[in-house]
């Protein structure tokens, strides 16, 4: 019997860029042409209960105190998803992920002010599965005439820091002033999305 393996497809991008529409189209494609229903996984699947609290706190209340616990929790959740969901499913059906590593790198850089070059080894080590195809969706949420960040020496530098930092937010121990928690939670800051988009674009160029 021939050993077959189905594709692991990742759809990356910000909210509202068309990820869900594409994912539904891929489902119809595989079901219509190959009579197989793909498995859908999310960027965070909470399969490791021991890190669930760190996942929530690091995402919605980012701070210098929890950033490394959050990074370790993301790595643990990714490994659990790869081991328990993705790898066992690929022999039988395709797997489609609504965001995977690229999104984690971009959003971690925005919320915790850490370069993707720093965080990538922590997330990718021991992962065990590599996407066969990664699709990155892009859309600008605010005027391109005033970008939220520019690239300097290979790093993203906010170009409108005063407009998207809260004047009432307290600085953390390393002197950074994070996005207001409510805005991180609700995703209502246009500059937050544009700064994340800038990270996506930088990661895409660097491969």
Backbone as CSV, one residue per row, in Angstrom:
resi,resn,N_x,N_y,N_z,CA_x,CA_y,CA_z,C_x,C_y,C_z
1,UNK,0.849,-1.203,0.000,0.000,0.000,0.000,0.884,1.252,0.000
2,UNK,0.595,2.177,-0.892,1.406,3.380,-1.003,1.148,4.322,0.162
3,UNK,2.223,4.839,0.725,2.109,5.763,1.846,1.854,7.167,1.314
4,UNK,0.685,7.725,1.613,0.322,9.049,1.112,0.280,10.036,2.267
5,UNK,0.515,11.283,1.920,0.464,12.354,2.902,-0.225,13.546,2.278
6,UNK,-1.200,14.069,2.952,-1.939,15.216,2.459,-1.236,16.512,2.852
7,UNK,-1.587,17.617,2.204,-0.885,18.881,2.471,-1.302,19.540,3.776
8,UNK,-0.355,20.223,4.367,-0.585,21.094,5.515,-0.526,22.516,4.993
9,UNK,-1.676,23.200,4.985,-1.802,24.532,4.393,-2.057,25.556,5.492
10,UNK,-1.330,26.661,5.449,-1.473,27.726,6.438,-1.942,28.996,5.749
11,UNK,-2.948,29.638,6.331,-3.457,30.909,5.814,-3.147,31.979,6.861
12,UNK,-2.294,32.926,6.488,-1.841,33.965,7.412,-2.399,35.331,7.002
13,UNK,-2.475,36.251,7.971,-2.898,37.611,7.664,-3.727,38.207,8.777
14,UNK,-4.007,39.485,8.658,-4.815,40.190,9.641,-6.287,39.867,9.460
15,UNK,-7.089,40.230,10.443,-8.537,40.067,10.328,-9.063,40.893,9.158
16,UNK,-10.033,40.351,8.445,-10.659,41.083,7.362,-9.933,41.025,6.037
17,UNK,-8.897,40.191,5.930,-8.139,40.116,4.676,-8.647,39.021,3.743
18,UNK,-9.582,38.178,4.209,-10.137,37.138,3.348,-9.724,35.727,3.709
19,UNK,-9.135,35.546,4.879,-8.675,34.214,5.280,-9.823,33.214,5.366
20,UNK,-10.922,33.613,5.999,-12.051,32.699,6.165,-12.664,32.332,4.827
21,UNK,-12.779,33.303,3.930,-13.330,33.033,2.601,-12.480,32.017,1.853
22,UNK,-11.168,32.193,1.923,-10.279,31.242,1.260,-10.387,29.860,1.897
23,UNK,-10.422,29.824,3.218,-10.495,28.535,3.913,-11.758,27.766,3.509
24,UNK,-12.882,28.478,3.404,-14.119,27.828,2.959,-13.985,27.320,1.526
25,UNK,-13.299,28.113,0.682,-13.089,27.682,-0.697,-12.225,26.430,-0.783
26,UNK,-11.196,26.367,0.059,-10.337,25.184,0.076,-11.110,23.957,0.546
27,UNK,-11.995,24.139,1.516,-12.823,23.023,1.965,-13.674,22.496,0.820
28,UNK,-14.325,23.406,0.092,-15.163,22.980,-1.032,-14.328,22.296,-2.111
29,UNK,-13.114,22.807,-2.335,-12.229,22.229,-3.347,-11.880,20.789,-3.008
30,UNK,-11.421,20.560,-1.790,-11.021,19.209,-1.401,-12.219,18.262,-1.336
31,UNK,-13.343,18.772,-0.850,-14.523,17.918,-0.773,-15.076,17.607,-2.152
32,UNK,-15.024,18.586,-3.057,-15.574,18.375,-4.390,-14.687,17.526,-5.282
33,UNK,-13.387,17.749,-5.234,-12.471,17.044,-6.131,-11.970,15.725,-5.567
34,UNK,-11.759,15.680,-4.258,-11.104,14.512,-3.679,-11.959,13.771,-2.663
35,UNK,-13.174,14.266,-2.409,-14.099,13.616,-1.476,-13.467,13.437,-0.094
36,UNK,-12.751,14.454,0.353,-12.136,14.418,1.668,-12.345,15.768,2.339
37,UNK,-12.672,15.738,3.619,-12.891,16.969,4.369,-11.645,17.314,5.173
38,UNK,-11.047,18.472,4.932,-9.843,18.853,5.683,-10.135,19.060,7.163
39,UNK,-9.073,18.999,7.951,-9.137,19.365,9.363,-8.745,20.824,9.485
40,UNK,-9.536,21.600,10.206,-9.229,23.010,10.438,-8.686,23.182,11.850
41,UNK,-7.554,23.874,11.975,-7.002,24.187,13.291,-6.788,25.694,13.376
42,UNK,-6.765,26.188,14.597,-6.574,27.611,14.838,-5.128,27.878,15.227
43,UNK,-4.775,29.139,15.288,-3.402,29.468,15.674,-3.132,29.079,17.120
44,UNK,-4.167,29.146,17.976,-4.063,28.698,19.362,-5.220,27.742,19.623
45,UNK,-4.894,26.545,20.136,-5.923,25.518,20.296,-6.130,25.056,21.730
46,UNK,-5.351,25.584,22.675,-5.523,25.302,24.101,-5.557,23.801,24.383
47,UNK,-4.638,23.065,23.792,-4.564,21.627,24.020,-3.734,21.275,25.245
48,UNK,-2.929,22.209,25.722,-2.121,21.992,26.916,-2.701,22.852,28.031
49,UNK,-3.477,22.219,28.898,-4.185,22.969,29.935,-3.243,23.678,30.893
50,UNK,-2.028,23.185,31.032,-1.097,23.765,31.994,-0.627,25.162,31.600
51,UNK,-0.781,25.538,30.330,-0.318,26.861,29.890,-1.471,27.761,29.452
52,UNK,-2.715,27.326,29.678,-3.875,28.089,29.210,-3.913,29.499,29.802
53,UNK,-3.655,29.605,31.108,-3.704,30.926,31.750,-2.641,31.852,31.186
54,UNK,-1.451,31.329,30.909,-0.381,32.150,30.349,-0.714,32.595,28.927
55,UNK,-1.411,31.755,28.172,-1.821,32.123,26.816,-2.780,33.316,26.849
56,UNK,-3.733,33.277,27.754,-4.728,34.350,27.844,-4.096,35.638,28.361
57,UNK,-3.315,35.537,29.433,-2.719,36.733,30.021,-1.731,37.393,29.069
58,UNK,-0.879,36.590,28.426,0.119,37.154,27.528,-0.477,37.801,26.301
59,UNK,-1.635,37.292,25.865,-2.282,37.859,24.675,-3.038,39.140,24.996
60,UNK,-3.818,39.131,26.073,-4.706,40.255,26.352,-4.160,41.247,27.375
61,UNK,-3.127,40.862,28.127,-2.522,41.768,29.101,-0.996,41.697,28.963
62,UNK,-0.467,42.035,27.798,0.980,41.901,27.566,1.792,42.806,28.480
63,UNK,2.862,42.244,29.040,3.736,43.013,29.906,5.112,42.366,29.920
64,UNK,6.076,43.089,30.475,7.421,42.529,30.588,7.452,41.341,31.531
65,UNK,6.521,41.304,32.481,6.502,40.214,33.456,6.027,38.896,32.858
66,UNK,5.165,38.961,31.837,4.602,37.706,31.325,5.051,37.336,29.919
67,UNK,5.899,38.142,29.281,6.209,37.883,27.882,6.919,36.555,27.675
68,UNK,7.825,36.161,28.562,8.546,34.906,28.361,7.678,33.698,28.712
69,UNK,6.802,33.863,29.709,5.843,32.791,29.997,4.880,32.623,28.832
70,UNK,4.481,33.750,28.225,3.592,33.693,27.073,4.266,33.013,25.886
71,UNK,5.527,33.326,25.650,6.255,32.703,24.550,6.390,31.196,24.766
72,UNK,6.691,30.790,26.004,6.789,29.364,26.313,5.433,28.678,26.159
73,UNK,4.362,29.386,26.527,3.018,28.821,26.389,2.641,28.654,24.924
74,UNK,2.995,29.644,24.102,2.730,29.520,22.664,3.464,28.322,22.081
75,UNK,4.716,28.147,22.464,5.499,27.018,21.957,4.881,25.692,22.381
76,UNK,4.443,25.605,23.635,3.827,24.373,24.133,2.519,24.075,23.402
77,UNK,1.725,25.123,23.158,0.456,24.925,22.454,0.695,24.500,21.004
78,UNK,1.689,25.099,20.347,2.016,24.726,18.973,2.480,23.267,18.910
79,UNK,3.324,22.873,19.841,3.821,21.502,19.844,2.690,20.511,20.085
80,UNK,1.775,20.837,21.004,0.637,19.963,21.270,-0.271,19.856,20.050
81,UNK,-0.496,20.975,19.370,-1.334,20.965,18.172,-0.693,20.137,17.067
82,UNK,0.616,20.312,16.870,1.320,19.559,15.831,1.324,18.069,16.126
83,UNK,1.546,17.721,17.388,1.669,16.313,17.766,0.329,15.591,17.842
84,UNK,-0.677,16.275,18.373,-1.959,15.614,18.637,-2.990,15.797,17.538
85,UNK,-2.860,16.847,16.735,-3.863,17.098,15.690,-3.296,16.988,14.279
86,UNK,-2.258,17.776,14.004,-1.796,17.902,12.621,-1.139,16.624,12.107
87,UNK,-0.084,16.175,12.775,0.667,15.008,12.300,-0.209,13.754,12.164
88,UNK,-1.072,13.427,13.126,-1.902,12.230,12.973,-2.936,12.337,11.854
89,UNK,-3.327,13.574,11.493,-4.381,13.755,10.496,-3.872,13.726,9.062
90,UNK,-2.631,14.133,8.830,-2.119,14.290,7.468,-2.167,13.016,6.618
91,UNK,-1.969,11.831,7.170,-2.094,10.643,6.314,-3.506,10.435,5.763
92,UNK,-4.512,10.998,6.458,-5.895,10.758,6.054,-6.553,11.939,5.354
93,UNK,-6.147,13.154,5.677,-6.803,14.325,5.100,-5.914,15.548,5.224
94,UNK,-6.194,16.582,4.419,-5.425,17.827,4.519,-5.708,18.542,5.842
95,UNK,-4.786,19.392,6.234,-4.965,20.225,7.419,-4.802,21.675,7.004
96,UNK,-5.764,22.507,7.391,-5.727,23.928,7.072,-5.699,24.709,8.378
97,UNK,-4.662,25.519,8.561,-4.511,26.306,9.787,-4.867,27.760,9.532
98,UNK,-5.748,28.285,10.362,-6.071,29.711,10.333,-5.025,30.419,11.179
99,UNK,-3.926,30.812,10.526,-2.721,31.374,11.139,-1.896,30.266,11.785
100,UNK,-0.576,30.509,11.798,0.335,29.538,12.392,1.533,30.304,12.957
101,UNK,2.733,30.105,12.448,3.905,30.748,13.041,4.046,32.218,12.667
102,UNK,3.808,32.549,11.406,4.030,33.915,10.940,3.205,34.918,11.733
103,UNK,1.951,34.588,11.968,1.092,35.487,12.732,1.569,35.629,14.169
104,UNK,1.982,34.519,14.770,2.478,34.587,16.139,3.697,35.504,16.229
105,UNK,4.601,35.391,15.257,5.794,36.222,15.259,5.438,37.703,15.123
106,UNK,4.515,37.999,14.209,4.137,39.397,13.965,3.429,40.005,15.170
107,UNK,2.439,39.293,15.718,1.679,39.844,16.832,2.497,39.886,18.118
108,UNK,3.393,38.923,18.312,4.259,38.966,19.492,5.180,40.179,19.416
109,UNK,5.656,40.485,18.222,6.518,41.655,18.048,5.781,42.937,18.382
110,UNK,4.503,43.021,18.019,3.725,44.226,18.293,3.384,44.338,19.774
111,UNK,2.915,43.245,20.365,2.431,43.302,21.743,3.558,43.287,22.774
112,UNK,4.646,42.557,22.463,5.709,42.399,23.451,7.033,43.009,22.998
113,UNK,7.031,43.647,21.834,8.205,44.392,21.375,9.459,43.514,21.311
114,UNK,9.296,42.298,20.773,10.425,41.394,20.584,10.551,41.039,19.114
115,UNK,11.769,41.099,18.609,12.012,40.817,17.202,11.637,39.382,16.864
116,UNK,11.034,39.150,15.683,10.759,37.769,15.247,12.007,36.893,15.225
117,UNK,13.178,37.509,14.998,14.409,36.727,15.008,14.690,36.153,16.401
118,UNK,14.207,36.852,17.428,14.379,36.359,18.794,13.375,35.258,19.122
119,UNK,12.148,35.423,18.660,11.083,34.518,19.075,10.958,33.274,18.198
120,UNK,11.394,33.366,16.947,11.229,32.227,16.036,11.860,30.932,16.558
121,UNK,13.114,30.949,17.050,13.697,29.685,17.526,12.894,29.037,18.644
122,UNK,12.301,29.855,19.517,11.516,29.315,20.624,10.242,28.635,20.126
123,UNK,9.621,29.203,19.083,8.364,28.650,18.592,8.568,27.469,17.641
124,UNK,9.625,27.518,16.850,9.812,26.507,15.810,10.545,25.266,16.296
125,UNK,11.321,25.395,17.365,12.100,24.259,17.850,11.182,23.121,18.301
126,UNK,11.498,21.916,17.893,10.761,20.707,18.270,9.341,20.689,17.701
127,UNK,9.031,21.547,16.722,7.670,21.599,16.209,7.318,20.348,15.416
128,UNK,8.222,19.894,14.558,8.032,18.617,13.892,7.223,18.635,12.614
129,UNK,6.438,19.685,12.357,5.668,19.774,11.118,5.997,21.089,10.421
130,UNK,6.093,21.033,9.114,6.388,22.218,8.306,5.260,22.392,7.286
131,UNK,4.677,23.574,7.180,3.606,23.772,6.186,4.101,23.493,4.770
132,UNK,3.256,22.834,3.988,3.565,22.618,2.573,3.284,23.870,1.755
133,UNK,2.349,24.674,2.239,1.979,25.908,1.535,1.536,26.935,2.561
134,UNK,2.111,28.139,2.480,1.708,29.248,3.342,1.212,30.387,2.472
135,UNK,-0.026,30.801,2.692,-0.639,31.900,1.949,-0.779,33.096,2.893
136,UNK,-0.211,34.227,2.479,-0.240,35.429,3.311,-1.158,36.453,2.664
137,UNK,-2.224,36.808,3.361,-3.171,37.790,2.851,-2.824,39.167,3.399
138,UNK,-2.933,40.176,2.540,-2.494,41.517,2.906,-3.558,42.525,2.521
139,UNK,-3.784,43.484,3.426,-4.662,44.613,3.126,-4.258,45.755,4.039
140,UNK,-4.227,46.962,3.505,-3.861,48.123,4.307,-5.105,48.674,4.974
141,UNK,-5.021,48.918,6.296,-6.176,49.399,7.039,-6.186,50.908,7.202
142,UNK,-5.062,51.544,7.016,-5.024,53.005,7.086,-4.187,53.499,5.925
143,UNK,-4.171,54.775,5.729,-3.506,55.351,4.574,-2.047,54.943,4.492
144,UNK,-1.625,54.537,3.309,-0.231,54.172,3.103,0.661,55.410,3.048
145,UNK,0.036,56.600,2.992,0.836,57.820,2.944,1.514,58.100,4.279
146,UNK,1.009,57.471,5.338,1.595,57.682,6.664,1.761,56.334,7.349
147,UNK,2.771,55.557,6.975,2.938,54.218,7.525,3.182,54.242,9.022
148,UNK,2.733,53.168,9.689,2.899,53.096,11.135,4.315,52.730,11.524
149,UNK,5.101,52.199,10.576,6.463,51.806,10.896,7.307,51.830,9.640
150,UNK,8.597,52.017,9.840,9.548,51.945,8.741,10.635,50.946,9.100
151,UNK,11.341,50.458,8.085,12.419,49.501,8.297,13.743,50.240,8.374
152,UNK,14.460,50.027,9.469,15.785,50.621,9.653,16.735,49.534,10.120
153,UNK,17.742,49.249,9.294,18.728,48.212,9.620,18.064,46.869,9.874
154,UNK,17.034,46.568,9.094,16.370,45.278,9.207,15.377,45.176,10.345
155,UNK,15.117,46.282,11.073,14.180,46.275,12.183,13.066,47.271,11.931
156,UNK,11.883,46.979,12.473,10.755,47.887,12.341,10.825,48.959,13.418
157,UNK,10.673,50.204,12.991,10.700,51.331,13.923,9.391,52.088,13.778
158,UNK,8.580,52.202,14.856,7.318,52.947,14.755,7.574,54.383,14.316
159,UNK,6.800,54.832,13.322,7.014,56.181,12.822,6.006,57.173,13.387
160,UNK,5.008,56.678,14.121,4.014,57.569,14.715,3.765,57.155,16.156
161,UNK,4.821,57.020,16.917,4.704,56.452,18.255,3.722,57.242,19.130
162,UNK,3.741,58.557,19.026,2.914,59.368,19.915,1.443,59.189,19.604
163,UNK,1.091,58.839,18.355,-0.322,58.756,17.994,-0.950,57.430,18.389
164,UNK,-0.119,56.370,18.553,-0.738,55.101,18.891,-0.286,54.529,20.219
165,UNK,0.446,55.322,20.998,0.734,54.942,22.374,-0.200,55.729,23.293
166,UNK,-0.683,55.079,24.295,-1.608,55.756,25.202,-0.845,56.671,26.154
167,UNK,-1.261,57.931,26.244,-0.581,58.863,27.131,-0.808,58.496,28.592
168,UNK,-1.849,57.694,28.868,-2.142,57.325,30.244,-1.571,55.973,30.632
169,UNK,-1.046,55.212,29.657,-0.519,53.894,29.987,0.838,54.022,30.657
170,UNK,1.094,53.158,31.622,2.345,53.215,32.358,3.435,52.460,31.609
171,UNK,4.651,52.938,31.752,5.762,52.246,31.136,6.067,50.974,31.908
172,UNK,6.483,49.924,31.185,6.870,48.711,31.877,8.316,48.837,32.356
173,UNK,8.838,47.777,32.901,10.152,47.838,33.525,11.270,48.106,32.535
174,UNK,11.031,47.841,31.260,12.069,48.063,30.261,11.861,49.370,29.521
175,UNK,10.915,50.195,29.984,10.724,51.511,29.409,9.810,51.562,28.202
176,UNK,9.227,50.407,27.803,8.327,50.409,26.653,6.917,50.765,27.118
177,UNK,6.159,51.407,26.242,4.798,51.780,26.597,3.857,50.989,25.705
178,UNK,3.202,49.971,26.254,2.402,49.072,25.427,1.093,49.698,24.982
179,UNK,0.444,49.042,24.016,-0.894,49.450,23.644,-1.806,49.325,24.857
180,UNK,-2.792,50.217,24.997,-3.763,50.056,26.082,-4.399,48.676,26.027
181,UNK,-4.596,48.056,27.174,-5.067,46.674,27.208,-6.387,46.490,26.476
182,UNK,-7.329,47.437,26.679,-8.633,47.299,26.040,-8.503,47.312,24.523
183,UNK,-7.585,48.109,24.007,-7.419,48.202,22.560,-6.744,46.955,22.006
184,UNK,-5.820,46.373,22.786,-5.228,45.106,22.377,-6.307,44.034,22.345
185,UNK,-7.171,44.043,23.356,-8.224,43.046,23.459,-9.222,43.171,22.312
186,UNK,-9.639,44.391,22.013,-10.680,44.597,21.023,-10.136,44.767,19.611
187,UNK,-8.865,45.066,19.484,-8.281,45.255,18.164,-8.836,46.465,17.441
188,UNK,-9.141,47.538,18.191,-9.805,48.697,17.592,-8.844,49.796,17.172
189,UNK,-7.567,49.654,17.428,-6.604,50.672,17.024,-6.172,50.421,15.588
190,UNK,-6.479,51.293,14.618,-6.009,51.073,13.242,-4.498,50.938,13.165
191,UNK,-3.773,51.742,13.963,-2.327,51.680,13.915,-1.794,50.347,14.438
192,UNK,-2.519,49.739,15.370,-2.125,48.414,15.851,-2.123,47.426,14.691
193,UNK,-3.183,47.438,13.898,-3.276,46.534,12.746,-2.208,46.869,11.707
194,UNK,-1.978,48.156,11.493,-1.000,48.534,10.476,0.418,48.186,10.904
195,UNK,0.703,48.320,12.190,2.034,47.955,12.684,2.228,46.437,12.576
196,UNK,1.185,45.672,12.894,1.256,44.224,12.712,1.434,43.889,11.237
197,UNK,0.727,44.623,10.378,0.865,44.403,8.934,2.299,44.658,8.478
198,UNK,2.927,45.691,9.045,4.303,45.991,8.682,5.222,44.827,9.041
199,UNK,4.952,44.185,10.170,5.742,43.019,10.548,5.507,41.860,9.586
200,UNK,4.262,41.663,9.178,3.976,40.624,8.186,4.778,40.862,6.912
201,UNK,4.774,42.109,6.452,5.479,42.438,5.206,6.990,42.215,5.351
202,UNK,7.536,42.594,6.511,8.976,42.399,6.742,9.320,40.915,6.776
203,UNK,8.500,40.118,7.450,8.740,38.677,7.505,8.631,38.039,6.128
204,UNK,7.680,38.533,5.338,7.508,37.978,3.995,8.716,38.270,3.134
205,UNK,9.264,39.498,3.246,10.444,39.836,2.443,11.666,39.036,2.857
206,UNK,11.782,38.774,4.170,12.949,38.054,4.653,12.820,36.548,4.479
207,UNK,11.618,36.075,4.059,11.422,34.659,3.814,11.285,33.851,5.088
